Every structure is written in C-alpha cells, then in structure tokens.
Amino acid sequence: MRELPVNQLDPKIKSVWRINDAIWIVIGFVICFIPFAIVAAVAPEESWAIGVMAIVAIVFAALAILCIVILPPIRYVRWRYQLTDDFLDIAKGIIWKQRIIVPFIRVQNTDTRQGPIMRAFGLASVTVATAAGEHEIPGLAMSEAEVLRDKAAELARIAREDV
C-alpha cells in the first residue's frame, strides 16, 4: 500500500471549519427551534412544545460539541496531500477514508478559491478539475495555494505534451 501523502493543511483551517460549522448549526437550530417557540408562546396550554424545544436544544448542543470541538482536530490530522511529477495524491476522511490519485494527464483546470471566512484567515483552497469532477485541497496559506495551483497547472501542461 502506498504511504500517506506528506503535506498537511494550514492549522488555521481548524478555526475556519469551526466557524463554518457553527454558522450552519446556529441556522439549523433557529429553523428547528423557532416554530416550537411560537407554538409555546401562542398556545401556552400546549406543554409538549416546551419538551420538544428542550430536545432540540440538547440535540443541537451535542451537535455543536461534536462539530466544533471534537471533529476539527481529527479532520485536520486525517487531511493530507502531495504533489508529485505525475499525480496529485489526496488522503482524507474520518470514518469513510478516501484516497484520491489524480493523474496530471487528466487535469483540465486548476483554480484557487477563497470565501470570506478563509480570506479573514489568509487561507485559500486549490481546486483541480478533471472530466470526472473537481478535487479540492482546502485551507492552504494564500501564497502556498498560488504556488501549488501554478505547479499543478504546469505539471498538467507537461503531461499533455508528453503524450
């Protein structure tokens, strides 16, 4: 079996993942909690709504602990990548581990992406597109992402010329 790729993401990606997950958890909580809060306010005799509100709060608190405290460090350790002369090797996953080998002969496009949260931390993602789909390496320092993107594009150009 091939050894794991050697490069890791920037450690600041853990904070980005935490913030992103916290935003989605809060949105989900509000969407699930508000209807029962309205029922409890409009019809106080409907005591079941308060019970449901408590269950929703407990579920979302557990989800917040899992997604904000426990998973980001594990996800960070499991996310690795390596660029060789012939392919891009990506290893990721906590429960369902995934190993992706992208030969540069198949690469059609390379790109960098940066959302507002990643921009605040000075990070970017590199995306390598093939006919089969896109493969993303999230959470690299902006300068490192640009170098990786340019090197991947150059290796893809060389691979196409060699055929």
ROSE-4610 file (N, C-alpha, C; in Angstrom, 1 decimal, always signed):
// ROSE-4610
residu = [M/M/M/R/R/R/E/E/E/L/L/L/P/P/P/V/V/V/N/N/N/Q/Q/Q/L/L/L/D/D/D/P/P/P/K/K/K/I/I/I/K/K/K/S/S/S/V/V/V/W/W/W/R/R/R/I/I/I/N/N/N/D/D/D/A/A/A/I/I/I/W/W/W/I/I/I/V/V/V/I/I/I/G/G/G/F/F/F/V/V/V/I/I/I/C/C/C/F/F/F/I/I/I/P/P/P/F/F/F/A/A/A/I/I/I/V/V/V/A/A/A/A/A/A/V/V/V/A/A/A/P/P/P/E/E/E/E/E/E/S/S/S/W/W/W/A/A/A/I/I/I/G/G/G/V/V/V/M/M/M/A/A/A/I/I/I/V/V/V/A/A/A/I/I/I/V/V/V/F/F/F/A/A/A/A/A/A/L/L/L/A/A/A/I/I/I/L/L/L/C/C/C/I/I/I/V/V/V/I/I/I/L/L/L/P/P/P/P/P/P/I/I/I/R/R/R/Y/Y/Y/V/V/V/R/R/R/W/W/W/R/R/R/Y/Y/Y/Q/Q/Q/L/L/L/T/T/T/D/D/D/D/D/D/F/F/F/L/L/L/D/D/D/I/I/I/A/A/A/K/K/K/G/G/G/I/I/I/I/I/I/W/W/W/K/K/K/Q/Q/Q/R/R/R/I/I/I/I/I/I/V/V/V/P/P/P/F/F/F/I/I/I/R/R/R/V/V/V/Q/Q/Q/N/N/N/T/T/T/D/D/D/T/T/T/R/R/R/Q/Q/Q/G/G/G/P/P/P/I/I/I/M/M/M/R/R/R/A/A/A/F/F/F/G/G/G/L/L/L/A/A/A/S/S/S/V/V/V/T/T/T/V/V/V/A/A/A/T/T/T/A/A/A/A/A/A/G/G/G/E/E/E/H/H/H/E/E/E/I/I/I/P/P/P/G/G/G/L/L/L/A/A/A/M/M/M/S/S/S/E/E/E/A/A/A/E/E/E/V/V/V/L/L/L/R/R/R/D/D/D/K/K/K/A/A/A/A/A/A/E/E/E/L/L/L/A/A/A/R/R/R/I/I/I/A/A/A/R/R/R/E/E/E/D/D/D/V/V/V]
num = [1/1/1/2/2/2/3/3/3/4/4/4/5/5/5/6/6/6/7/7/7/8/8/8/9/9/9/10/10/10/11/11/11/12/12/12/13/13/13/14/14/14/15/15/15/16/16/16/17/17/17/18/18/18/19/19/19/20/20/20/21/21/21/22/22/22/23/23/23/24/24/24/25/25/25/26/26/26/27/27/27/28/28/28/29/29/29/30/30/30/31/31/31/32/32/32/33/33/33/34/34/34/35/35/35/36/36/36/37/37/37/38/38/38/39/39/39/40/40/40/41/41/41/42/42/42/43/43/43/44/44/44/45/45/45/46/46/46/47/47/47/48/48/48/49/49/49/50/50/50/51/51/51/52/52/52/53/53/53/54/54/54/55/55/55/56/56/56/57/57/57/58/58/58/59/59/59/60/60/60/61/61/61/62/62/62/63/63/63/64/64/64/65/65/65/66/66/66/67/67/67/68/68/68/69/69/69/70/70/70/71/71/71/72/72/72/73/73/73/74/74/74/75/75/75/76/76/76/77/77/77/78/78/78/79/79/79/80/80/80/81/81/81/82/82/82/83/83/83/84/84/84/85/85/85/86/86/86/87/87/87/88/88/88/89/89/89/90/90/90/91/91/91/92/92/92/93/93/93/94/94/94/95/95/95/96/96/96/97/97/97/98/98/98/99/99/99/100/100/100/101/101/101/102/102/102/103/103/103/104/104/104/105/105/105/106/106/106/107/107/107/108/108/108/109/109/109/110/110/110/111/111/111/112/112/112/113/113/113/114/114/114/115/115/115/116/116/116/117/117/117/118/118/118/119/119/119/120/120/120/121/121/121/122/122/122/123/123/123/124/124/124/125/125/125/126/126/126/127/127/127/128/128/128/129/129/129/130/130/130/131/131/131/132/132/132/133/133/133/134/134/134/135/135/135/136/136/136/137/137/137/138/138/138/139/139/139/140/140/140/141/141/141/142/142/142/143/143/143/144/144/144/145/145/145/146/146/146/147/147/147/148/148/148/149/149/149/150/150/150/151/151/151/152/152/152/153/153/153/154/154/154/155/155/155/156/156/156/157/157/157/158/158/158/159/159/159/160/160/160/161/161/161/162/162/162/163/163/163]
x = [+0.8/+0.0/+0.9/+0.5/+1.2/+1.2/+2.3/+2.3/+1.5/+1.1/+0.2/+1.0/+0.3/+0.9/+1.5/+2.6/+3.3/+2.8/+2.2/+1.8/+0.5/+0.5/-0.8/-1.3/-2.5/-3.1/-2.6/-2.9/-2.5/-3.4/-2.8/-3.5/-4.7/-4.7/-5.8/-7.1/-7.0/-8.2/-9.1/-8.6/-9.5/-10.4/-9.9/-10.8/-11.8/-11.4/-12.4/-13.5/-13.1/-14.1/-15.0/-14.5/-15.3/-16.3/-15.8/-16.7/-17.8/-17.4/-18.4/-19.4/-19.0/-19.9/-20.8/-20.2/-21.1/-22.2/-21.8/-22.9/-24.0/-23.7/-24.7/-25.5/-24.8/-25.5/-26.5/-26.1/-27.0/-28.2/-27.9/-29.0/-30.0/-29.5/-30.3/-31.1/-30.4/-31.1/-32.3/-32.0/-33.1/-34.3/-34.0/-35.1/-35.9/-35.2/-35.9/-36.6/-36.0/-36.4/-37.6/-37.5/-38.5/-39.9/-40.2/-41.6/-42.2/-41.5/-42.0/-42.0/-41.1/-41.2/-42.5/-42.8/-44.0/-45.3/-45.3/-46.4/-46.5/-45.4/-45.4/-45.9/-45.5/-45.9/-47.4/-47.9/-49.2/-50.2/-49.9/-50.8/-50.0/-50.0/-49.3/-49.8/-51.0/-51.6/-50.9/-50.3/-49.6/-48.2/-48.1/-46.9/-45.9/-46.4/-45.5/-44.4/-44.8/-43.9/-42.6/-42.8/-41.6/-40.7/-41.3/-40.5/-39.7/-40.4/-39.7/-38.6/-38.8/-37.8/-36.6/-36.8/-35.7/-34.9/-35.6/-34.9/-34.1/-34.7/-34.0/-32.7/-32.8/-31.7/-30.6/-31.0/-30.0/-29.3/-30.1/-29.5/-28.5/-28.9/-28.0/-26.8/-26.9/-25.7/-24.8/-25.3/-24.4/-23.8/-24.5/-24.0/-22.9/-23.1/-22.1/-20.8/-20.9/-19.7/-19.0/-19.7/-19.1/-18.4/-19.2/-18.6/-17.7/-17.7/-16.9/-15.7/-15.8/-14.7/-14.0/-14.7/-14.1/-13.6/-14.4/-14.1/-13.0/-12.9/-11.9/-10.4/-10.0/-8.6/-8.4/-9.4/-9.3/-9.3/-10.2/-10.2/-8.9/-8.3/-7.1/-5.9/-5.9/-4.8/-5.0/-6.2/-6.5/-6.4/-6.4/-6.3/-4.9/-4.5/-3.1/-3.1/-2.1/-2.0/-0.5/-0.2/+1.1/+1.1/+1.9/+2.0/+3.3/+3.2/+4.4/+4.5/+5.5/+5.6/+4.5/+3.9/+2.9/+1.4/+1.2/-0.1/-0.2/-1.5/-1.9/-2.5/-1.9/-2.4/-3.1/-4.3/-5.1/-5.6/-5.5/-6.0/-6.8/-8.0/-8.9/-10.0/-10.7/-11.8/-11.5/-12.6/-12.5/-13.1/-14.3/-15.0/-14.8/-15.2/-15.0/-13.8/-12.7/-11.4/-11.4/-10.9/-10.8/-9.4/-9.0/-7.7/-7.9/-7.5/-7.7/-6.4/-6.2/-5.0/-5.4/-5.0/-5.4/-4.2/-4.1/-3.0/-3.1/-2.0/-1.9/-2.4/-2.3/-2.7/-4.2/-4.9/-6.4/-6.8/-5.9/-6.3/-6.6/-7.8/-8.2/-8.1/-8.2/-8.2/-7.7/-7.0/-6.6/-7.1/-7.5/-8.1/-7.8/-7.9/-7.9/-9.2/-9.7/-11.0/-10.7/-11.5/-11.4/-12.7/-13.4/-14.6/-14.2/-15.3/-15.0/-14.3/-14.7/-14.1/-12.6/-12.4/-11.0/-10.1/-10.7/-10.0/-9.6/-10.5/-10.1/-8.9/-8.8/-7.6/-6.4/-6.5/-5.4/-5.2/-6.3/-6.3/-7.0/-6.7/-7.4/-7.5/-8.3/-8.4/-7.9/-7.3/-6.8/-7.8/-8.3/-9.2/-8.6/-8.6/-8.1/-9.2/-9.6/-10.7/-10.3/-11.0/-10.9/-12.2/-12.3/-13.6/-14.5/-13.9/-14.7/-15.2/-14.7/-15.1/-14.0/-14.3/-13.3/-12.8/-11.5/-10.9/-10.3/-10.6/-10.2/-9.3/-8.3/-7.4/-7.7/-8.4/-8.8/-7.7/-7.8/-7.0/-5.5/-5.1/-3.6/-3.4/-2.2/-1.9/-2.0/-2.4/-2.7/-1.5/-0.3/+0.9/+1.2/+1.0/+1.2/+0.2/-1.1/-2.1/-1.8/-1.3/-1.0/+0.2/+1.2/+2.3/+1.8/+1.0/+0.5/-0.4/-1.2/-2.1/-1.2/-0.2/+0.6/+1.5/+2.0/+2.8/+1.9/+0.7/-0.2/-0.6/-0.8/-1.1/+0.0/+1.2/+2.4/+2.6/+2.5/+2.6/+1.6/+0.4/-0.7/-0.3/+0.2/+0.6/+1.7/+2.7/+3.8/+3.3/+2.4/+1.9/+1.1/+0.4/-0.3/+0.6/+1.7/+2.7/+3.5/+3.6/+4.4/+3.6/+2.3/+1.5/+1.7]
y = [-1.2/+0.0/+1.2/+2.2/+3.5/+4.2/+4.9/+5.7/+6.9/+7.4/+8.6/+9.8/+10.7/+12.0/+12.7/+13.5/+14.1/+15.5/+16.3/+17.6/+17.7/+18.6/+18.9/+20.3/+20.5/+21.8/+22.8/+24.1/+25.1/+24.9/+25.0/+24.7/+25.7/+26.8/+27.8/+27.3/+26.2/+25.7/+25.1/+24.7/+24.2/+25.3/+26.5/+27.6/+27.9/+27.9/+28.1/+27.0/+25.8/+24.7/+24.9/+25.3/+25.6/+26.7/+27.8/+28.9/+28.5/+27.9/+27.5/+26.5/+25.5/+24.6/+25.3/+26.2/+27.0/+27.7/+28.4/+29.1/+28.2/+27.0/+26.1/+25.5/+25.3/+24.7/+25.7/+27.0/+28.0/+28.2/+28.2/+28.3/+27.2/+26.0/+24.8/+24.8/+25.3/+25.4/+26.4/+27.5/+28.6/+28.0/+27.4/+26.9/+25.8/+25.0/+23.9/+24.4/+25.4/+25.8/+26.8/+27.8/+28.9/+28.4/+27.4/+27.0/+26.5/+25.8/+25.3/+26.4/+27.4/+28.5/+29.4/+29.5/+30.2/+29.5/+28.1/+27.3/+27.5/+27.5/+27.6/+29.0/+30.0/+31.4/+31.7/+31.1/+31.4/+30.5/+29.3/+28.3/+27.8/+28.5/+28.0/+26.7/+26.3/+25.0/+23.9/+24.1/+23.0/+22.8/+22.1/+21.9/+21.0/+20.3/+19.4/+20.2/+21.4/+22.3/+22.6/+22.8/+23.1/+21.9/+20.7/+19.5/+19.3/+19.6/+19.5/+20.5/+21.7/+22.8/+22.3/+21.7/+21.2/+20.1/+19.2/+18.1/+18.7/+19.7/+20.4/+21.0/+21.7/+22.4/+21.4/+20.3/+19.2/+18.6/+18.3/+17.7/+18.7/+20.0/+21.0/+21.3/+21.2/+21.4/+20.2/+19.0/+17.9/+18.0/+18.4/+18.6/+19.6/+20.7/+21.8/+21.3/+20.5/+20.0/+19.1/+18.2/+17.3/+18.0/+18.9/+19.6/+20.7/+21.3/+22.5/+22.1/+21.1/+20.8/+19.5/+18.5/+17.1/+16.9/+17.2/+16.8/+17.6/+18.9/+19.7/+19.2/+18.9/+18.4/+17.0/+16.1/+14.8/+15.0/+15.8/+16.1/+16.7/+17.6/+18.2/+17.1/+16.2/+15.2/+14.3/+14.0/+13.0/+13.6/+14.9/+15.6/+15.7/+15.1/+15.2/+15.2/+15.8/+15.9/+15.9/+15.5/+15.5/+15.7/+16.6/+16.8/+16.2/+15.2/+14.6/+15.1/+14.6/+15.0/+14.4/+13.3/+12.5/+12.7/+12.9/+13.0/+13.8/+14.1/+14.7/+13.6/+13.5/+12.4/+13.1/+12.7/+13.3/+12.2/+12.3/+11.4/+12.2/+11.7/+12.4/+11.5/+11.9/+11.2/+10.7/+10.7/+10.2/+8.8/+8.7/+7.4/+6.7/+7.4/+6.9/+7.5/+6.8/+7.3/+7.2/+8.3/+8.4/+8.7/+8.0/+8.2/+8.5/+9.7/+10.1/+10.4/+9.7/+9.9/+10.6/+11.8/+12.5/+12.6/+11.8/+11.9/+13.2/+13.8/+15.1/+15.1/+13.9/+13.8/+14.1/+13.9/+14.0/+15.4/+16.2/+17.5/+18.5/+19.1/+20.1/+21.6/+21.8/+23.1/+23.1/+24.1/+24.3/+25.7/+25.9/+27.2/+27.3/+28.6/+28.8/+29.5/+29.2/+29.7/+30.2/+31.3/+31.9/+32.6/+32.0/+32.6/+33.7/+34.3/+35.4/+34.9/+33.7/+33.2/+32.9/+32.2/+31.8/+33.0/+34.0/+35.3/+35.9/+35.9/+36.5/+35.9/+34.6/+33.8/+33.8/+34.4/+34.4/+33.0/+32.3/+30.9/+30.9/+29.9/+29.6/+28.1/+27.7/+26.3/+26.2/+25.1/+24.8/+23.7/+24.0/+23.0/+22.5/+21.2/+20.6/+19.9/+20.3/+19.7/+18.7/+17.6/+16.6/+16.4/+15.6/+15.2/+14.5/+13.9/+13.1/+14.0/+15.2/+16.1/+17.0/+17.7/+18.5/+17.9/+18.2/+17.7/+19.0/+19.2/+20.4/+20.1/+21.0/+21.0/+22.3/+22.2/+23.4/+23.8/+25.1/+25.6/+25.6/+26.2/+26.5/+28.0/+28.4/+29.8/+30.3/+31.5/+32.1/+31.9/+32.3/+32.1/+30.7/+29.8/+28.4/+27.8/+28.3/+27.9/+28.3/+29.5/+30.0/+29.2/+28.9/+28.1/+26.7/+26.1/+24.8/+24.8/+25.8/+25.9/+26.0/+26.9/+27.1/+25.8/+25.2/+24.0/+22.8/+22.7/+21.7/+22.0/+23.2/+23.6/+23.3/+23.6/+23.3/+21.8/+21.1/+19.6/+19.0/+19.6/+19.1/+19.4/+20.6/+21.0/+20.1/+19.8/+18.9/+17.5/+17.0/+15.7/+15.6/+16.6/+16.6/+16.7/+17.4/+17.5/+16.2/+15.4/+14.2/+13.1/+13.2/+12.1/+12.1]
z = [+0.0/+0.0/+0.0/-0.8/-0.9/+0.4/+0.8/+2.0/+1.9/+3.1/+3.1/+2.5/+1.9/+1.5/+2.6/+2.3/+3.4/+3.8/+3.0/+3.2/+4.0/+5.0/+5.8/+5.4/+5.8/+5.6/+6.6/+6.4/+7.4/+8.7/+9.8/+11.1/+11.3/+10.7/+10.8/+10.2/+9.4/+8.7/+9.8/+11.0/+12.0/+12.5/+12.6/+13.0/+12.0/+10.7/+9.6/+9.7/+9.8/+9.9/+11.1/+12.2/+13.4/+13.2/+12.6/+12.3/+11.3/+10.3/+9.2/+9.8/+10.6/+11.2/+12.2/+13.0/+14.0/+13.3/+12.2/+11.4/+11.0/+10.4/+10.0/+11.1/+12.2/+13.4/+14.0/+14.0/+14.5/+13.6/+12.3/+11.3/+11.5/+11.6/+11.8/+13.1/+14.1/+15.4/+15.4/+14.8/+14.7/+13.9/+12.8/+11.9/+12.7/+13.5/+14.2/+15.5/+16.1/+17.4/+17.4/+16.5/+16.4/+16.2/+15.4/+15.2/+16.6/+17.3/+18.6/+19.7/+19.6/+20.5/+20.2/+18.9/+18.5/+19.1/+18.9/+19.4/+20.9/+21.6/+23.1/+23.5/+22.7/+23.1/+22.7/+21.6/+21.2/+22.0/+22.2/+22.9/+24.2/+25.3/+26.5/+27.0/+26.7/+27.1/+26.4/+25.3/+24.6/+25.2/+26.3/+27.0/+26.3/+25.3/+24.6/+23.8/+23.4/+22.6/+23.4/+24.7/+25.6/+25.6/+25.7/+25.7/+24.4/+23.3/+22.0/+21.9/+22.4/+22.4/+23.2/+24.4/+25.2/+24.4/+23.8/+23.0/+21.8/+21.1/+20.0/+20.6/+21.7/+22.3/+22.7/+23.3/+23.7/+22.4/+21.4/+20.2/+19.5/+19.4/+18.8/+19.7/+21.0/+21.9/+21.6/+21.6/+21.3/+19.9/+19.0/+17.6/+17.6/+18.3/+18.4/+19.0/+20.1/+20.7/+19.8/+19.1/+18.2/+17.0/+16.4/+15.1/+15.4/+16.6/+16.8/+17.7/+18.6/+19.5/+19.1/+18.8/+18.6/+17.2/+16.1/+14.8/+14.1/+14.3/+13.5/+13.7/+14.9/+15.1/+14.4/+14.5/+13.8/+12.3/+11.8/+10.4/+9.9/+10.7/+10.3/+10.1/+11.1/+11.1/+9.9/+9.6/+8.5/+7.1/+7.0/+5.7/+5.2/+4.2/+3.7/+2.1/+1.6/+0.1/-0.3/-1.5/-2.0/-3.5/-4.0/-5.5/-5.9/-6.9/-7.5/-8.9/-9.7/-11.1/-11.9/-11.5/-12.3/-11.8/-10.5/-10.0/-8.7/-8.3/-7.1/-6.2/-5.0/-4.1/-2.9/-2.7/-1.6/-0.7/+0.6/+1.6/+2.6/+2.9/+3.8/+4.4/+5.3/+5.9/+7.3/+8.1/+9.5/+9.6/+9.2/+9.3/+7.9/+6.8/+5.5/+4.9/+5.0/+4.5/+3.0/+2.4/+0.9/+0.5/-0.5/-1.1/-2.6/-3.0/-4.4/-5.1/-6.2/-7.0/-8.3/-8.6/-9.8/-10.7/-11.8/-12.8/-13.5/-13.7/-14.3/-15.8/-16.4/-17.8/-17.9/-16.8/-16.7/-16.3/-15.8/-15.3/-16.4/-16.3/-17.3/-16.8/-15.5/-14.9/-13.5/-13.1/-11.7/-11.3/-10.1/-9.6/-8.1/-7.7/-6.2/-5.9/-4.7/-4.2/-2.8/-2.5/-1.2/-0.8/+0.2/+0.7/+1.8/+2.3/+3.3/+4.6/+5.1/+6.3/+6.0/+4.9/+4.6/+4.4/+3.7/+3.4/+4.7/+5.7/+7.0/+7.7/+7.4/+8.0/+7.1/+5.9/+4.9/+4.2/+4.1/+3.5/+2.2/+1.4/+0.1/-0.1/-1.1/-1.5/-2.9/-3.2/-4.6/-5.1/-6.3/-6.9/-8.2/-8.4/-9.6/-10.3/-11.5/-12.2/-13.2/-13.3/-14.4/-15.0/-16.0/-16.6/-15.6/-14.6/-13.6/-12.4/-12.3/-11.3/-10.7/-9.6/-9.0/-7.7/-7.5/-6.2/-5.6/-4.3/-3.6/-2.5/-2.3/-1.2/-0.4/+0.7/+1.4/+2.4/+2.7/+3.9/+3.7/+2.6/+2.4/+2.6/+3.0/+3.0/+1.6/+1.4/+0.1/-0.8/-0.3/-1.2/-1.5/-0.6/-0.9/-1.9/-1.7/-2.7/-4.1/-4.2/-5.6/-6.2/-5.4/-5.9/-6.3/-5.4/-5.7/-7.0/-7.1/-8.3/-9.6/-9.5/-10.7/-11.0/-10.0/-10.2/-10.8/-10.3/-10.8/-12.2/-12.6/-14.0/-14.9/-14.4/-15.2/-15.4/-14.4/-14.5/-15.4/-15.4/-16.3/-17.7/-18.0/-19.3/-19.8/-19.0/-19.4/-19.6/-18.8/-19.0/-20.3/-20.7/-22.0/-23.2/-23.0/-24.1/-24.3/-23.2/-23.3/-24.0/-24.2/-24.8/-26.3]
